[in-house]
């Protein structure tokens, strides 16, 4: 598989994060498309030999081992986990639909040629400083430039100017860390697209970073290999002892540490706990305990403590942001009872959808595989976020013209539960309108959005908390979605694709043109759905 084909339908910010690490003079986010970024990355790997600038000797050895082969991911990651993760991060390895790891087809020729000219032993001799700096930042996360230079000089005898030049002109270093300015003061931070600069700065000023400057090299490397190392365990044990000394509830504090490991800058629970249980504790002790709790939060990555993947971590952050906006909207609603009914209906429909998917996967595996093939062919992105594109496609879209959708099949032939909740399923089938609409008005105080169907000019009033609270600039934009009406309440069901009016003056004609590229599917509505998704994906890119 080619790198461009593998990456092209990923969210733009994910591709941009790789792009700015690899390309020396990247374009701004607003002025570059996903396709352009990927073309530049492919050119980067096809021009010259950048492998020895970017990779450690162990990674080069693994690339040589793989060569032209496709190797099972599980077999490879058991022995070379760190190397595989690093090479995937640098887009030198990709995983195909069969869980096989390989070098992308559009760069493999030059990569294999470059590998022939790399002396692994010589590379190993010269990579000590790279590994040292990477491990320093895995440990500290953020350091002022002056402190960083002093720490490096403790481990290796190098002049300050040489270190500055090395930091600024080394591709390996640039891939893992970056230089930023805060209040005119230069900082170096560990690259992590999940953590905003503000959180890094907050970390520096709220944790006891300076305390660790005497860490010996062996402990530094040990921590880089295992953030929950003995070094960490000893500090954690000391904190627990002090909590016991002041009669603070240890289990509660540990839970705060685990919870806040996901939302690093949210320390409200710590203040609440200390005020609740530490009324008799001196103020300076409270401050010390709080700083040490925060310190432990930053030392214990949530990915290790809770087992979150990168996508799950991002979904949790998105969910938190949505819940805050949701609550703010709910607090200011003029008709909370009606909105509560709408939310209950959505929850019931979501539950029916889950039951339908589960039954479909179990009872019709061959047909489900056919849907999966089309999802792969048209690059529909699947995630655990409710209402995602793949689930919507499988639930409500038939592949053949006169075929029932999986949802209709479930309702008509398998759903025998006549409870109030499940009777809604029949109303969904009877009251569905999937089309392109223009957004005419947003009324956040009522969680209402007014729409006009583009083809028939028919007006609809729907409930949608998230959409109604959106930026007013989306008014007059187009949205492709499925509307259902249950108990006189209309709302969008599943995912929706938003289109800018300026970029799509004749969207219906554009969709008809795109439908010609949707092949092997005869159902017209499904072709329209996929065409709209492909146009939307291009607009995002």
PyMOL commands that set and color helices and strands:
alter all, ss='L'
color gray80, all
select helices_A, chain A and resi 3-7+12-22+29-31+34-46+51-54+57-66+73-89+108-116+120-125+128-140+145-155+160-168+171-176+197-206+209-212+217-225+230-245+250-260+268-277+283-299+302-306+310-331+336-363+365-377+389-396+406-414+420-430+444-446+465-468+472-474+507-515+524-540
alter helices_A, ss='H'
color red, helices_A
select strands_A, chain A and resi 71-72+94-95+100-102+142-144+177-182+185-190+432-443+448-453+459-463+478-486+489-492+497-499
alter strands_A, ss='S'
color yellow, strands_A
deselect
rebuild
show_as cartoon
